[in-house]
Amino acid sequence: MRSEKRDRRISDRKKIDVLVNKFMNGYPYLCKATDISRTGIRLAKMSEPALKSAPKYMGLQFQLPGSVSIITASGEIVFDDHRGGELGVRFTGLPEASAADIDRFLAAQHGRGNC
C-alpha cells in the first residue's frame, strides 16, 4: 500500500489575483481567481446565490495581468469547498488563442513561485 498522496495536476500552478466572470445557467457571477495552470483555475466565490443543484460546467471570462486579451474558457468543477467558497475548475474548452495567452503568462511567471 502506498502512503504517498499522488497529485493529479500535470502542470504547475501560479498565484494570481484577478476577477473572473463565471457563467452558470446563462447568468454571470463574479469570482476571484487565486491560482492558474495550463489545465485549470482555482476560484473563490464572491457573491452568488446558494443554488440547490449548482451546475458542474461553466463558462469563464477573465483577463490576465499585463494582457489586453480576454480569456474565454469552459470548465468543469473538480473540487468544491462549500464552506470556504473555493472551486477547483478544470478547463474543458480552451480556444487556442486563450491557451497561448495562459502559456505566455505562466512562462513569464517562471521562477516566481508555485502554490
N, C-alpha and C positions, 0 to 999 in steps of 0.2 A: 504494500500500500504506500502510495506516495504522500509525503507530508507537505510538500511544497504546493503552493497555490499557483496555478497557471494563470497568466494574464492573457486575456483573449485579444487584446489590442495588437494590431500588427504594425502600427505606426506611432511615432512619438506624439505626445500632446504638448501643446504650448499654451501658456496662460494668455488670456485675452480678456478684455473688458469692453464689450460692445453691446449695443442694443440690437435685438433681433425681433422681427415680426414673425410670429408663429401663426400659421393659418390652420384652423381646425374647423371642419364643417362649414367652411366658407367665411368664417369670422377671424379677424386678426387679433392676436393677443401679444402684448409687449412682454418680452423676456430679456434677460441679461445673459450673454454668453460668458462663461468663466474659463473655458479652455476649448481648444480645437485641434483636430488632427485631420489627416487626409481622408479618414474614413468616418468621422463623426464630430459631434459637438456636445458640450455639456451646457445645459441651460438652467437658469434659476428663474422660476416663475415670479412675476412681479404683481400683476393684478389680473385675475381671470376668475370667472365664476367656478364654483365647485360643480363638476359635471358627474351625473350618476354613472355614466359609462363614457369616459373620455376616449376619443379615437386613438388608435395605435399609430396611425400615419398622419403626417402633417406636411405642409409646405413651409419653407423658410425663406426669408429675405434679410440680408444684412450687408454691411459694408465693413471691410477690414481696415484697420488703422493705416493711414498713408495711401489709401487707394480711393479712386473716384468711381470704381466699378461697383455695381450692386450684385452681390452673390445671390443666386437663386438655387434652391435645392429642395428635394423632398427627402423625408426621413421617417424612420420607424423608431418608436420608443423602445429602448432595450433595458432601461433602468429608470425607475420612478420612485423617488424618496418622497412619499406622500406627506410626511411630517415636515421635512425640510424644504420641500418645494423644488428639489433639483430633479432634472431629467437628463438621462444619457440618450442621445439620439444618434443612430447610425444612418449615414447618408444612403438612400436607396436610389436617388436620381440626382446626378450632379452634372450639369452641362459642361462640356469641355472647357469653355472659357472660365467658368466658375472654378473648376478643378485647377486650372492653370493659375488663377489668382491665389487660391489657397496654397498651392505648391510654392509660389513666389514668396508669400508671407512666411511660410514655415522655413524656407531656406534663409530668409533674412533674419529670422529669429534663432537660427542655429547657434548653439553655444550660450544662449541667454537663459537656459534652464527649462526643465520639463516639470510637469505636475507629477 
